[in-house]
């Protein structure tokens, strides 16, 4: 319906991708993720083009990013 079309339009916007990726990067990578990471993540989000794998691709990107690995290593050493 019309509601789904509005959501599809919103999901295709770069601002939406950046917002969602910024939130996910805060949860999975750092309290203040780099703009570069969020931008690269948003590109992955937008490349998904609304597919059912879109969020999975974004999470895979975040969890294999150098920023994530660096954060995990720092956290592990701090224990």
C-alpha positions in Angstrom: 0.0 0.0 0.0 0.9 3.6 0.2 2.6 3.2 3.6 4.9 0.6 2.2 5.8 2.9 -0.7 6.6 5.7 1.7 8.9 3.4 3.7 10.6 2.2 0.5 11.2 5.8 -0.5 12.6 6.6 2.9 14.9 3.5 3.0 16.4 4.6 -0.4 17.5 8.0 0.9 21.2 8.5 1.8 20.2 10.3 4.9 18.2 7.3 6.1 21.1 5.0 5.4 23.5 7.2 7.3 21.2 7.5 10.2 20.6 3.7 10.5 24.3 2.9 10.0 25.3 5.5 12.5 23.0 3.9 15.1 24.3 0.4 14.3 27.9 1.6 14.4 27.4 3.0 17.9 26.0 -0.3 19.1 28.6 -2.5 17.4 31.8 -0.5 16.9 32.3 2.7 19.0 30.4 5.3 21.0 31.5 7.8 18.4 32.1 6.0 15.1 34.1 7.7 12.4 32.3 9.5 9.6 34.2 7.4 7.2 32.9 4.2 8.7 29.3 5.4 8.7 29.7 6.6 5.1 31.1 3.3 3.9 28.4 1.4 5.9 25.7 3.6 4.3 27.0 2.7 0.8 26.6 -1.0 1.7 23.0 -0.2 3.0 22.1 1.6 -0.2 23.6 -1.1 -2.4 21.2 -3.6 -0.8 18.3 -1.7 -2.5 15.7 -2.9 0.0 16.6 -6.6 -0.3 15.9 -8.9 2.6 19.7 -9.3 3.0 20.2 -5.5 3.4 20.7 -5.4 7.2 22.6 -8.6 7.2 25.1 -7.1 4.7 25.4 -4.0 6.8 26.1 -6.0 10.0 28.6 -8.2 8.1 30.4 -5.0 6.9 30.5 -3.5 10.4 31.6 -6.7 12.1 34.4 -7.3 9.6 35.6 -3.6 9.5 39.0 -2.7 10.8 37.3 -0.3 13.2 35.4 -3.1 14.8 38.5 -5.4 15.0 40.5 -2.5 16.6 37.8 -1.9 19.2 37.6 -5.6 20.1 41.3 -5.8 20.5 41.5 -2.8 22.7 38.6 -4.0 24.8 40.2 -7.5 25.2 43.5 -6.0 26.3 41.8 -3.7 28.8 40.3 -6.7 30.7 
